[in-house]
Amino acid sequence: MSEVQKFKVTIDNITIEVAPGTTILEAARKIGGEVAPPAMCFYSKLKGSGGKCRTCLVEVSKGSEKDPRPMPKLVASCRTTVMDGMEVKNITSEKVPDARAGVVEFLLLNHPLDCPICDQAGECHLQDLSYEHGREGTRYEFQKRVFKKHDLGPYIQLHMTRCILCYRCVFTADQLTNKRVHGILDRGDHAEIATHIEKALDNDFIGNVIDVCPVGALTDKTFRFKNRVWFTKPVDAHRDCPTCSGEVQLWMRGDEVFRVTARKDEWGEVKENSKGETGWICNECRFEKKHIHDWTIEGPSVINRHSVISQGHYVGITKPKETVQEVIGKEPRLLMDIHSVSQVNKPNIDLSLINGPAHSDDFNHPNTNGKQD
């Protein structure tokens, strides 16, 4: 059998061999680190994705061995395939940083500055992009477009004001569900993600649109305003699920399961499961299994130290001893129960089990979650 042909491509002075048909972005990801351009719309698990956001622009300084002429303009690395002998500049280019800063400024024209209240804060790709590649300010002087929030069924809420029109959720619904009921309506600055006549997204796998959304446009209603992601501990877990592989990531605080998501790789994309398939999870695992007894815990998730989530990564940490108890030799006497005075944050209330964001009424009424105040 003849050997499979390989193309040599040099990206930021690092040469690798890849198969024909590989895009520049995929080749750069094989090298890893800062050599890989950022991407807000490309998703390797979704066919047809990419080419929408232009954050992955790179400079091709040499087209190929046969035609060494440079490409006249910066190209989208997610849609440009490599050629044998191609040379690409990303972090070594003088043109790319300025162009990427302009793209980030464009993406932020209508994006609201609501990071302090956005559930995506701490794991938002747009936050990382603007911090690493954006400018300090904006030149935009006009009013930003604003949309009303929409409930897309019982579990998902759409904040179209935050959307950057990456089309990921549309491709996900198209390729994972039997019938897609949402998409891009209107054109130009009126374009928006919406459903026809307020239809609900009710497919068994539709919750995956939350995982693929790079910003806080599609949010999990069962997790909204429950906790900040950096206060939670991500652990890998699984269950015997008849619908999906049941291999998930639990976001816990103490023994409470606040959120369930698919497992992600270093590029923020859903990992492959143990069967070698993309690890999409079903709605039952994501929204309804919020008790620790529903899952078999495998261990803490591997989190990049670059991420703010890593501060809740309890690996190699032992629980501190109670110094007071060791000194006096007995349990300390409780002089005052602050929960009986404050009327809020009572220890017998599980925030993770409250349906939706927690309000003061959840702590004042006697039958919250079937427990007494």
Secondary structure by P-SEA (a helix, b strand, c coil): ccccbbbbbbcccbbbbbcccccaaaaaaaaccccbbbbcccccccccccccccccccccccccccccccccccccccccccccbbbbbccccaaaaaaaaaaaaaaaccccccccccccccccaaaaaaacccccccccccccccccccccccccccccccccccaaaaaaaacccccccccccccccccccccccccccccccccccccccccccccccccccccccccbbbbbbcccccccccbbbbbccccccccccccccccccbbbcccccccccccccccccccccccccccccccccccccccccccccccccaaaaaaaccccccccccccccccccccccccccccccccccccccccccccc
